[in-house]
Amino acid sequence: MSRIGKNIRKIRATKGLSQTAFANLFGITRASVGAYEEERAEPKTDIMLQIAKYFSIPIEALLTEELTVNRLTKFNIKAVLNENISKHKKSIPIITSWNWNDFFNNNDLPEGTTIDFPDNFINGEIAIEITNQIQSDFENGTIIICNQINSPTEDTLYLLISKEKSLIISLSELKVLKIKKTRLYIINQKIERISHKSKNSLEERVNRLEKEIKTINQQLNG
């Protein structure tokens, strides 16, 4: 049985793409993407090949394997490094449990609250680690890359921060939720936790990511 429908949904979630944005990449309709994900239809062969090539995924894996977020993230890292853009780094603020209260209360962040990524590897102005302070289906330790916005415009996921709570929410849920005085961040990317051992600190997991990037870079340049 083909797994392409489930994999398309997983790819969209990992890359932070709406059904419309995904459809526009391949010249198909949003309704077609919905049909693929609900397994009511399958893409034509040429569309399958385009999807596999665009996201650097072997066609056999796209069709027969249940892709993980971690695996999709590794594909993304290789594609970035293969374009020789990892020599330049981008530094953005990162929010985790130790500086969450400052971020939640919209205070100035303490020094040392930034993280470096290869330039063009990320698309956003702030990295936020999912912790118990955020209501979400994401696993704790997942890092989301966000931009703050004034109002939602895309059919994707958002981080909403209000006086009462913080949660990951879809556009449809946001429309029916009446909360005043909120801050809203659009989620551009999601990086699955690097280790499933909860005892590992953020610093340890970031170091592991940096080592992985360095190893891949050496392999590509070797």
NORJOQUI-V696525 format. One line per field, one symbol per residue. burial: + if it has 24 or more other ideal C-beta (glycine too) atoms within 12 Angstrom, else -. A space follows every 50 residues. Layout:
BEGIN
burial = ???
END
This chain:
BEGIN
burial = --+++++++++++++++++--++--+-+---++--++----++---++-- ++-++++-+-+++---+-+++++++++++++----+---+-+++++--++ --++--------+-+-++--++++-++++++-++-+-++++++++++++- -+-++++++++----++++++--+-------+++++++++++++------ -+--++--+--++--++-----
END
